[in-house]
Amino acid sequence: MPPPTLTIVVRLDVMLARRKMRSRELAERIGITEQNLSLLKSGKVKGIRFDTLAAICAALDCQPGDILEAVAEP
């Protein structure tokens, strides 16, 4: 049996709410446009650079696993 297919789900809105931070502020802190941050939040991107992920985690004081989750597809 082949291994399950995993989908990476972005939970960035959850961390933004916990940190009481707006998307605009995060985008400014990490040096990307609000539009690119919106695409990331919606999961409409194919990947994320490690330096961008590290900047997000530093700005939100979290770990990658707090904002990214691997979910098995049925």
Distance bins in CASP14 RR format, pairs under 12 A and 6 or more apart:
PFRMAT RR
TARGET T0000
AUTHOR 0000-0000-0000
RMODE 2
METHOD distances of the structure
MODEL  1
2 73 0 0 0 0 0 1 0 0 0 0 0
3 70 0 0 0 0 0 1 0 0 0 0 0
3 72 0 0 0 0 1 0 0 0 0 0 0
3 73 0 0 0 0 0 1 0 0 0 0 0
4 70 0 0 0 0 1 0 0 0 0 0 0
4 71 0 0 0 0 1 0 0 0 0 0 0
4 72 1 0 1 0 0 0 0 0 0 0 0
4 73 1 0 0 1 0 0 0 0 0 0 0
4 74 0 0 0 0 1 0 0 0 0 0 0
5 70 0 0 0 0 0 1 0 0 0 0 0
5 71 0 0 0 0 1 0 0 0 0 0 0
5 72 1 0 0 1 0 0 0 0 0 0 0
5 73 1 0 1 0 0 0 0 0 0 0 0
5 74 0 0 0 0 1 0 0 0 0 0 0
6 68 0 0 0 0 0 1 0 0 0 0 0
6 69 0 0 0 0 1 0 0 0 0 0 0
6 70 1 0 1 0 0 0 0 0 0 0 0
6 71 1 0 0 1 0 0 0 0 0 0 0
6 72 1 0 1 0 0 0 0 0 0 0 0
6 73 1 0 0 1 0 0 0 0 0 0 0
6 74 0 0 0 0 0 1 0 0 0 0 0
7 43 0 0 0 0 1 0 0 0 0 0 0
7 68 0 0 0 0 0 1 0 0 0 0 0
7 69 0 0 0 0 1 0 0 0 0 0 0
7 70 1 0 0 1 0 0 0 0 0 0 0
7 71 1 0 1 0 0 0 0 0 0 0 0
7 72 1 0 0 1 0 0 0 0 0 0 0
7 73 1 0 1 0 0 0 0 0 0 0 0
7 74 0 0 0 0 0 1 0 0 0 0 0
8 40 0 0 0 0 0 1 0 0 0 0 0
8 43 0 0 0 0 1 0 0 0 0 0 0
8 45 0 0 0 0 1 0 0 0 0 0 0
8 46 0 0 0 0 0 1 0 0 0 0 0
8 47 0 0 0 0 1 0 0 0 0 0 0
8 48 0 0 0 0 1 0 0 0 0 0 0
8 53 0 0 0 0 0 1 0 0 0 0 0
8 64 0 0 0 0 0 1 0 0 0 0 0
8 65 0 0 0 0 0 1 0 0 0 0 0
8 67 0 0 0 0 0 1 0 0 0 0 0
8 68 1 0 1 0 0 0 0 0 0 0 0
8 69 1 0 0 1 0 0 0 0 0 0 0
8 70 1 0 1 0 0 0 0 0 0 0 0
8 71 1 0 0 1 0 0 0 0 0 0 0
8 72 0 0 0 0 0 1 0 0 0 0 0
8 73 0 0 0 0 0 1 0 0 0 0 0
9 40 0 0 0 0 0 1 0 0 0 0 0
9 41 0 0 0 0 0 1 0 0 0 0 0
9 42 0 0 0 0 0 1 0 0 0 0 0
9 43 1 0 0 1 0 0 0 0 0 0 0
9 65 0 0 0 0 0 1 0 0 0 0 0
9 67 0 0 0 0 1 0 0 0 0 0 0
9 68 1 0 0 1 0 0 0 0 0 0 0
9 69 1 0 1 0 0 0 0 0 0 0 0
9 70 1 0 0 1 0 0 0 0 0 0 0
9 71 1 0 1 0 0 0 0 0 0 0 0
9 72 0 0 0 0 0 1 0 0 0 0 0
9 73 0 0 0 0 0 1 0 0 0 0 0
10 16 0 0 0 0 0 1 0 0 0 0 0
10 37 0 0 0 0 0 1 0 0 0 0 0
10 38 0 0 0 0 0 1 0 0 0 0 0
10 39 0 0 0 0 1 0 0 0 0 0 0
10 40 1 0 0 1 0 0 0 0 0 0 0
10 41 1 0 1 0 0 0 0 0 0 0 0
10 42 1 0 0 1 0 0 0 0 0 0 0
10 43 1 0 1 0 0 0 0 0 0 0 0
10 44 0 0 0 0 1 0 0 0 0 0 0
10 45 0 0 0 0 1 0 0 0 0 0 0
10 47 0 0 0 0 0 1 0 0 0 0 0
10 48 0 0 0 0 1 0 0 0 0 0 0
10 53 0 0 0 0 0 1 0 0 0 0 0
10 56 0 0 0 0 0 1 0 0 0 0 0
10 64 0 0 0 0 0 1 0 0 0 0 0
10 65 0 0 0 0 0 1 0 0 0 0 0
10 66 0 0 0 0 0 1 0 0 0 0 0
10 67 1 0 0 1 0 0 0 0 0 0 0
10 68 1 0 0 1 0 0 0 0 0 0 0
10 69 0 0 0 0 1 0 0 0 0 0 0
10 70 0 0 0 0 0 1 0 0 0 0 0
10 71 0 0 0 0 0 1 0 0 0 0 0
11 17 0 0 0 0 0 1 0 0 0 0 0
11 18 0 0 0 0 0 1 0 0 0 0 0
11 40 0 0 0 0 0 1 0 0 0 0 0
11 41 0 0 0 0 1 0 0 0 0 0 0
11 43 0 0 0 0 0 1 0 0 0 0 0
11 56 0 0 0 0 0 1 0 0 0 0 0
11 60 0 0 0 0 0 1 0 0 0 0 0
11 62 0 0 0 0 1 0 0 0 0 0 0
11 63 0 0 0 0 0 1 0 0 0 0 0
11 64 0 0 0 0 0 1 0 0 0 0 0
11 65 0 0 0 0 1 0 0 0 0 0 0
11 66 1 0 0 1 0 0 0 0 0 0 0
11 67 1 0 1 0 0 0 0 0 0 0 0
11 68 1 0 0 1 0 0 0 0 0 0 0
11 69 1 0 1 0 0 0 0 0 0 0 0
11 70 0 0 0 0 0 1 0 0 0 0 0
11 71 0 0 0 0 0 1 0 0 0 0 0
12 18 0 0 0 0 0 1 0 0 0 0 0
12 19 0 0 0 0 0 1 0 0 0 0 0
12 21 0 0 0 0 0 1 0 0 0 0 0
12 23 0 0 0 0 1 0 0 0 0 0 0
12 26 0 0 0 0 1 0 0 0 0 0 0
12 27 0 0 0 0 0 1 0 0 0 0 0
12 30 0 0 0 0 0 1 0 0 0 0 0
12 37 1 0 0 1 0 0 0 0 0 0 0
12 38 0 0 0 0 1 0 0 0 0 0 0
12 39 0 0 0 0 0 1 0 0 0 0 0
12 40 1 0 0 1 0 0 0 0 0 0 0
12 41 1 0 1 0 0 0 0 0 0 0 0
12 42 0 0 0 0 1 0 0 0 0 0 0
12 43 0 0 0 0 1 0 0 0 0 0 0
12 45 0 0 0 0 0 1 0 0 0 0 0
12 48 0 0 0 0 0 1 0 0 0 0 0
12 52 0 0 0 0 0 1 0 0 0 0 0
12 53 0 0 0 0 0 1 0 0 0 0 0
12 56 1 0 0 1 0 0 0 0 0 0 0
12 57 0 0 0 0 0 1 0 0 0 0 0
12 59 0 0 0 0 0 1 0 0 0 0 0
12 60 0 0 0 0 1 0 0 0 0 0 0
12 62 0 0 0 0 1 0 0 0 0 0 0
12 64 0 0 0 0 0 1 0 0 0 0 0
12 65 0 0 0 0 0 1 0 0 0 0 0
12 66 0 0 0 0 1 0 0 0 0 0 0
12 67 1 0 1 0 0 0 0 0 0 0 0
12 68 0 0 0 0 1 0 0 0 0 0 0
12 69 0 0 0 0 0 1 0 0 0 0 0
13 19 0 0 0 0 0 1 0 0 0 0 0
13 21 0 0 0 0 0 1 0 0 0 0 0
13 22 0 0 0 0 0 1 0 0 0 0 0
13 23 0 0 0 0 1 0 0 0 0 0 0
13 26 0 0 0 0 0 1 0 0 0 0 0
13 37 0 0 0 0 0 1 0 0 0 0 0
13 38 0 0 0 0 0 1 0 0 0 0 0
13 40 0 0 0 0 0 1 0 0 0 0 0
13 41 1 0 0 1 0 0 0 0 0 0 0
13 42 0 0 0 0 1 0 0 0 0 0 0
13 43 0 0 0 0 0 1 0 0 0 0 0
13 60 0 0 0 0 0 1 0 0 0 0 0
13 66 0 0 0 0 0 1 0 0 0 0 0
13 67 0 0 0 0 1 0 0 0 0 0 0
14 21 0 0 0 0 0 1 0 0 0 0 0
14 41 0 0 0 0 0 1 0 0 0 0 0
14 60 0 0 0 0 0 1 0 0 0 0 0
14 62 0 0 0 0 1 0 0 0 0 0 0
14 65 0 0 0 0 0 1 0 0 0 0 0
14 66 0 0 0 0 1 0 0 0 0 0 0
14 67 1 0 0 1 0 0 0 0 0 0 0
14 68 0 0 0 0 0 1 0 0 0 0 0
14 69 0 0 0 0 1 0 0 0 0 0 0
15 21 0 0 0 0 1 0 0 0 0 0 0
15 23 0 0 0 0 0 1 0 0 0 0 0
15 26 0 0 0 0 1 0 0 0 0 0 0
15 41 0 0 0 0 0 1 0 0 0 0 0
15 56 0 0 0 0 1 0 0 0 0 0 0
15 57 0 0 0 0 1 0 0 0 0 0 0
15 59 0 0 0 0 1 0 0 0 0 0 0
15 60 1 0 1 0 0 0 0 0 0 0 0
15 61 0 0 0 0 1 0 0 0 0 0 0
15 62 1 0 1 0 0 0 0 0 0 0 0
15 63 0 0 0 0 1 0 0 0 0 0 0
15 64 0 0 0 0 0 1 0 0 0 0 0
15 65 0 0 0 0 1 0 0 0 0 0 0
15 66 1 0 1 0 0 0 0 0 0 0 0
15 67 1 0 1 0 0 0 0 0 0 0 0
15 68 0 0 0 0 0 1 0 0 0 0 0
15 69 0 0 0 0 0 1 0 0 0 0 0
16 22 1 0 0 1 0 0 0 0 0 0 0
16 23 1 0 0 1 0 0 0 0 0 0 0
16 24 0 0 0 0 0 1 0 0 0 0 0
16 25 0 0 0 0 1 0 0 0 0 0 0
16 26 1 0 0 1 0 0 0 0 0 0 0
16 27 0 0 0 0 0 1 0 0 0 0 0
16 29 0 0 0 0 0 1 0 0 0 0 0
16 37 0 0 0 0 1 0 0 0 0 0 0
16 38 0 0 0 0 0 1 0 0 0 0 0
16 40 0 0 0 0 0 1 0 0 0 0 0
16 41 0 0 0 0 1 0 0 0 0 0 0
16 56 0 0 0 0 1 0 0 0 0 0 0
16 59 0 0 0 0 1 0 0 0 0 0 0
16 60 1 0 0 1 0 0 0 0 0 0 0
16 62 0 0 0 0 0 1 0 0 0 0 0
16 66 0 0 0 0 0 1 0 0 0 0 0
16 67 0 0 0 0 1 0 0 0 0 0 0
17 23 0 0 0 0 0 1 0 0 0 0 0
17 26 0 0 0 0 0 1 0 0 0 0 0
17 41 0 0 0 0 0 1 0 0 0 0 0
17 60 0 0 0 0 0 1 0 0 0 0 0
17 67 0 0 0 0 0 1 0 0 0 0 0
18 60 0 0 0 0 1 0 0 0 0 0 0
18 61 0 0 0 0 1 0 0 0 0 0 0
18 62 0 0 0 0 1 0 0 0 0 0 0
18 66 0 0 0 0 1 0 0 0 0 0 0
18 67 0 0 0 0 0 1 0 0 0 0 0
19 25 0 0 0 0 1 0 0 0 0 0 0
19 26 0 0 0 0 1 0 0 0 0 0 0
19 29 0 0 0 0 0 1 0 0 0 0 0
19 56 0 0 0 0 0 1 0 0 0 0 0
19 57 0 0 0 0 0 1 0 0 0 0 0
19 58 0 0 0 0 0 1 0 0 0 0 0
19 59 0 0 0 0 1 0 0 0 0 0 0
19 60 1 0 1 0 0 0 0 0 0 0 0
19 61 1 0 0 1 0 0 0 0 0 0 0
19 62 0 0 0 0 1 0 0 0 0 0 0
19 66 0 0 0 0 0 1 0 0 0 0 0
19 67 0 0 0 0 0 1 0 0 0 0 0
20 26 0 0 0 0 0 1 0 0 0 0 0
20 60 0 0 0 0 0 1 0 0 0 0 0
21 27 0 0 0 0 0 1 0 0 0 0 0
21 28 0 0 0 0 0 1 0 0 0 0 0
21 29 0 0 0 0 1 0 0 0 0 0 0
21 30 0 0 0 0 0 1 0 0 0 0 0
21 37 0 0 0 0 0 1 0 0 0 0 0
21 56 0 0 0 0 0 1 0 0 0 0 0
21 59 1 0 0 1 0 0 0 0 0 0 0
21 60 1 0 0 1 0 0 0 0 0 0 0
21 61 0 0 0 0 0 1 0 0 0 0 0
21 62 0 0 0 0 0 1 0 0 0 0 0
22 28 0 0 0 0 1 0 0 0 0 0 0
22 29 0 0 0 0 0 1 0 0 0 0 0
22 34 0 0 0 0 1 0 0 0 0 0 0
22 37 0 0 0 0 0 1 0 0 0 0 0
22 41 0 0 0 0 0 1 0 0 0 0 0
22 59 0 0 0 0 0 1 0 0 0 0 0
23 29 0 0 0 0 0 1 0 0 0 0 0
23 30 0 0 0 0 0 1 0 0 0 0 0
23 32 0 0 0 0 0 1 0 0 0 0 0
23 33 0 0 0 0 0 1 0 0 0 0 0
23 34 1 0 0 1 0 0 0 0 0 0 0
23 35 0 0 0 0 0 1 0 0 0 0 0
23 36 0 0 0 0 0 1 0 0 0 0 0
23 37 1 0 1 0 0 0 0 0 0 0 0
23 38 1 0 0 1 0 0 0 0 0 0 0
23 39 0 0 0 0 0 1 0 0 0 0 0
23 40 0 0 0 0 1 0 0 0 0 0 0
23 41 1 0 0 1 0 0 0 0 0 0 0
23 42 0 0 0 0 0 1 0 0 0 0 0
23 56 0 0 0 0 0 1 0 0 0 0 0
23 59 0 0 0 0 0 1 0 0 0 0 0
23 60 0 0 0 0 0 1 0 0 0 0 0
24 30 0 0 0 0 0 1 0 0 0 0 0
24 31 0 0 0 0 0 1 0 0 0 0 0
24 32 0 0 0 0 0 1 0 0 0 0 0
24 33 0 0 0 0 0 1 0 0 0 0 0
24 34 1 0 1 0 0 0 0 0 0 0 0
24 35 0 0 0 0 0 1 0 0 0 0 0
24 37 0 0 0 0 1 0 0 0 0 0 0
24 38 0 0 0 0 0 1 0 0 0 0 0
25 31 0 0 0 0 0 1 0 0 0 0 0
25 34 0 0 0 0 1 0 0 0 0 0 0
25 37 0 0 0 0 0 1 0 0 0 0 0
25 59 0 0 0 0 1 0 0 0 0 0 0
25 60 0 0 0 0 0 1 0 0 0 0 0
26 32 0 0 0 0 1 0 0 0 0 0 0
26 33 0 0 0 0 0 1 0 0 0 0 0
26 34 0 0 0 0 1 0 0 0 0 0 0
26 36 0 0 0 0 0 1 0 0 0 0 0
26 37 1 0 0 1 0 0 0 0 0 0 0
26 38 0 0 0 0 0 1 0 0 0 0 0
26 40 0 0 0 0 0 1 0 0 0 0 0
26 41 0 0 0 0 1 0 0 0 0 0 0
26 52 0 0 0 0 0 1 0 0 0 0 0
26 55 0 0 0 0 1 0 0 0 0 0 0
26 56 1 0 0 1 0 0 0 0 0 0 0
26 57 0 0 0 0 0 1 0 0 0 0 0
26 58 0 0 0 0 0 1 0 0 0 0 0
26 59 1 0 1 0 0 0 0 0 0 0 0
26 60 1 0 0 1 0 0 0 0 0 0 0
26 61 0 0 0 0 0 1 0 0 0 0 0
26 62 0 0 0 0 0 1 0 0 0 0 0
26 67 0 0 0 0 0 1 0 0 0 0 0
27 33 1 0 0 1 0 0 0 0 0 0 0
27 34 1 0 1 0 0 0 0 0 0 0 0
27 35 0 0 0 0 1 0 0 0 0 0 0
27 36 1 0 0 1 0 0 0 0 0 0 0
27 37 1 0 1 0 0 0 0 0 0 0 0
27 38 0 0 0 0 1 0 0 0 0 0 0
27 39 0 0 0 0 0 1 0 0 0 0 0
27 40 0 0 0 0 1 0 0 0 0 0 0
27 41 0 0 0 0 0 1 0 0 0 0 0
27 52 0 0 0 0 0 1 0 0 0 0 0
27 55 0 0 0 0 0 1 0 0 0 0 0
27 56 0 0 0 0 1 0 0 0 0 0 0
27 59 0 0 0 0 1 0 0 0 0 0 0
28 34 0 0 0 0 1 0 0 0 0 0 0
28 37 0 0 0 0 1 0 0 0 0 0 0
28 55 0 0 0 0 0 1 0 0 0 0 0
28 59 0 0 0 0 1 0 0 0 0 0 0
29 37 0 0 0 0 0 1 0 0 0 0 0
29 52 0 0 0 0 0 1 0 0 0 0 0
29 55 1 0 0 1 0 0 0 0 0 0 0
29 56 0 0 0 0 1 0 0 0 0 0 0
29 57 0 0 0 0 0 1 0 0 0 0 0
29 58 0 0 0 0 1 0 0 0 0 0 0
29 59 1 0 1 0 0 0 0 0 0 0 0
29 60 0 0 0 0 1 0 0 0 0 0 0
29 61 0 0 0 0 0 1 0 0 0 0 0
30 36 0 0 0 0 1 0 0 0 0 0 0
30 37 0 0 0 0 1 0 0 0 0 0 0
30 40 0 0 0 0 0 1 0 0 0 0 0
30 48 0 0 0 0 0 1 0 0 0 0 0
30 49 0 0 0 0 0 1 0 0 0 0 0
30 51 0 0 0 0 1 0 0 0 0 0 0
30 52 1 0 0 1 0 0 0 0 0 0 0
30 53 0 0 0 0 1 0 0 0 0 0 0
30 54 0 0 0 0 1 0 0 0 0 0 0
30 55 1 1 0 0 0 0 0 0 0 0 0
30 56 1 0 1 0 0 0 0 0 0 0 0
30 57 0 0 0 0 1 0 0 0 0 0 0
30 58 0 0 0 0 1 0 0 0 0 0 0
30 59 1 0 1 0 0 0 0 0 0 0 0
30 60 0 0 0 0 1 0 0 0 0 0 0
31 37 0 0 0 0 1 0 0 0 0 0 0
31 49 0 0 0 0 0 1 0 0 0 0 0
31 51 0 0 0 0 0 1 0 0 0 0 0
31 52 0 0 0 0 1 0 0 0 0 0 0
31 55 1 0 0 1 0 0 0 0 0 0 0
31 56 0 0 0 0 0 1 0 0 0 0 0
31 58 0 0 0 0 0 1 0 0 0 0 0
31 59 0 0 0 0 1 0 0 0 0 0 0
32 38 0 0 0 0 0 1 0 0 0 0 0
32 39 0 0 0 0 1 0 0 0 0 0 0
32 40 0 0 0 0 1 0 0 0 0 0 0
32 41 0 0 0 0 0 1 0 0 0 0 0
32 45 0 0 0 0 0 1 0 0 0 0 0
32 48 0 0 0 0 0 1 0 0 0 0 0
32 49 0 0 0 0 1 0 0 0 0 0 0
32 51 0 0 0 0 0 1 0 0 0 0 0
32 52 1 0 0 1 0 0 0 0 0 0 0
32 53 0 0 0 0 0 1 0 0 0 0 0
32 55 0 0 0 0 1 0 0 0 0 0 0
32 56 0 0 0 0 1 0 0 0 0 0 0
32 59 0 0 0 0 0 1 0 0 0 0 0
33 39 0 0 0 0 1 0 0 0 0 0 0
33 40 0 0 0 0 0 1 0 0 0 0 0
33 52 0 0 0 0 0 1 0 0 0 0 0
34 40 0 0 0 0 0 1 0 0 0 0 0
34 41 0 0 0 0 0 1 0 0 0 0 0
35 41 0 0 0 0 0 1 0 0 0 0 0
35 42 0 0 0 0 0 1 0 0 0 0 0
35 44 0 0 0 0 0 1 0 0 0 0 0
35 45 0 0 0 0 0 1 0 0 0 0 0
36 42 0 0 0 0 0 1 0 0 0 0 0
36 43 0 0 0 0 0 1 0 0 0 0 0
36 44 0 0 0 0 0 1 0 0 0 0 0
36 45 0 0 0 0 1 0 0 0 0 0 0
36 47 0 0 0 0 0 1 0 0 0 0 0
36 48 0 0 0 0 0 1 0 0 0 0 0
36 49 0 0 0 0 0 1 0 0 0 0 0
36 52 0 0 0 0 1 0 0 0 0 0 0
36 56 0 0 0 0 0 1 0 0 0 0 0
37 43 0 0 0 0 0 1 0 0 0 0 0
37 44 0 0 0 0 0 1 0 0 0 0 0
37 45 0 0 0 0 0 1 0 0 0 0 0
37 48 0 0 0 0 0 1 0 0 0 0 0
37 52 0 0 0 0 1 0 0 0 0 0 0
37 55 0 0 0 0 0 1 0 0 0 0 0
37 56 0 0 0 0 1 0 0 0 0 0 0
37 59 0 0 0 0 0 1 0 0 0 0 0
37 60 0 0 0 0 0 1 0 0 0 0 0
37 67 0 0 0 0 0 1 0 0 0 0 0
38 44 0 0 0 0 1 0 0 0 0 0 0
38 45 0 0 0 0 0 1 0 0 0 0 0
39 45 1 0 1 0 0 0 0 0 0 0 0
39 46 0 0 0 0 0 1 0 0 0 0 0
39 47 0 0 0 0 0 1 0 0 0 0 0
39 48 0 0 0 0 0 1 0 0 0 0 0
39 52 0 0 0 0 0 1 0 0 0 0 0
40 46 0 0 0 0 0 1 0 0 0 0 0
40 47 0 0 0 0 1 0 0 0 0 0 0
40 48 1 0 0 1 0 0 0 0 0 0 0
40 49 0 0 0 0 0 1 0 0 0 0 0
40 52 0 0 0 0 1 0 0 0 0 0 0
40 53 0 0 0 0 1 0 0 0 0 0 0
40 55 0 0 0 0 0 1 0 0 0 0 0
40 56 0 0 0 0 1 0 0 0 0 0 0
40 67 0 0 0 0 1 0 0 0 0 0 0
40 68 0 0 0 0 0 1 0 0 0 0 0
41 48 0 0 0 0 0 1 0 0 0 0 0
41 56 0 0 0 0 0 1 0 0 0 0 0
41 67 0 0 0 0 1 0 0 0 0 0 0
41 68 0 0 0 0 0 1 0 0 0 0 0
43 67 0 0 0 0 0 1 0 0 0 0 0
43 68 0 0 0 0 0 1 0 0 0 0 0
43 69 0 0 0 0 0 1 0 0 0 0 0
45 52 0 0 0 0 0 1 0 0 0 0 0
45 53 0 0 0 0 0 1 0 0 0 0 0
45 68 0 0 0 0 0 1 0 0 0 0 0
47 53 0 0 0 0 1 0 0 0 0 0 0
47 68 0 0 0 0 0 1 0 0 0 0 0
48 54 0 0 0 0 0 1 0 0 0 0 0
48 55 0 0 0 0 0 1 0 0 0 0 0
48 56 0 0 0 0 1 0 0 0 0 0 0
48 57 0 0 0 0 0 1 0 0 0 0 0
48 64 0 0 0 0 1 0 0 0 0 0 0
48 67 0 0 0 0 1 0 0 0 0 0 0
48 68 0 0 0 0 1 0 0 0 0 0 0
49 55 0 0 0 0 1 0 0 0 0 0 0
49 56 0 0 0 0 0 1 0 0 0 0 0
50 56 0 0 0 0 0 1 0 0 0 0 0
50 57 0 0 0 0 0 1 0 0 0 0 0
50 64 0 0 0 0 1 0 0 0 0 0 0
50 68 0 0 0 0 0 1 0 0 0 0 0
51 57 0 0 0 0 0 1 0 0 0 0 0
51 58 0 0 0 0 0 1 0 0 0 0 0
52 58 0 0 0 0 0 1 0 0 0 0 0
52 59 0 0 0 0 0 1 0 0 0 0 0
52 64 0 0 0 0 0 1 0 0 0 0 0
52 67 0 0 0 0 0 1 0 0 0 0 0
53 59 0 0 0 0 0 1 0 0 0 0 0
53 60 0 0 0 0 0 1 0 0 0 0 0
53 62 0 0 0 0 0 1 0 0 0 0 0
53 63 0 0 0 0 0 1 0 0 0 0 0
53 64 1 0 1 0 0 0 0 0 0 0 0
53 65 0 0 0 0 1 0 0 0 0 0 0
53 66 0 0 0 0 0 1 0 0 0 0 0
53 67 0 0 0 0 1 0 0 0 0 0 0
53 68 1 0 0 1 0 0 0 0 0 0 0
54 60 0 0 0 0 0 1 0 0 0 0 0
54 62 0 0 0 0 0 1 0 0 0 0 0
54 63 0 0 0 0 0 1 0 0 0 0 0
54 64 0 0 0 0 1 0 0 0 0 0 0
54 67 0 0 0 0 0 1 0 0 0 0 0
55 62 0 0 0 0 0 1 0 0 0 0 0
55 64 0 0 0 0 0 1 0 0 0 0 0
55 67 0 0 0 0 0 1 0 0 0 0 0
56 62 0 0 0 0 1 0 0 0 0 0 0
56 63 0 0 0 0 0 1 0 0 0 0 0
56 64 0 0 0 0 1 0 0 0 0 0 0
56 65 0 0 0 0 0 1 0 0 0 0 0
56 66 0 0 0 0 1 0 0 0 0 0 0
56 67 1 0 0 1 0 0 0 0 0 0 0
56 68 0 0 0 0 1 0 0 0 0 0 0
57 63 1 0 0 1 0 0 0 0 0 0 0
57 64 1 0 0 1 0 0 0 0 0 0 0
57 65 0 0 0 0 1 0 0 0 0 0 0
57 66 1 0 0 1 0 0 0 0 0 0 0
57 67 1 0 0 1 0 0 0 0 0 0 0
57 68 0 0 0 0 1 0 0 0 0 0 0
58 64 0 0 0 0 0 1 0 0 0 0 0
59 67 0 0 0 0 0 1 0 0 0 0 0
60 66 1 0 0 1 0 0 0 0 0 0 0
60 67 1 0 0 1 0 0 0 0 0 0 0
61 67 0 0 0 0 0 1 0 0 0 0 0
62 68 0 0 0 0 0 1 0 0 0 0 0
63 69 0 0 0 0 0 1 0 0 0 0 0
64 70 0 0 0 0 0 1 0 0 0 0 0
END
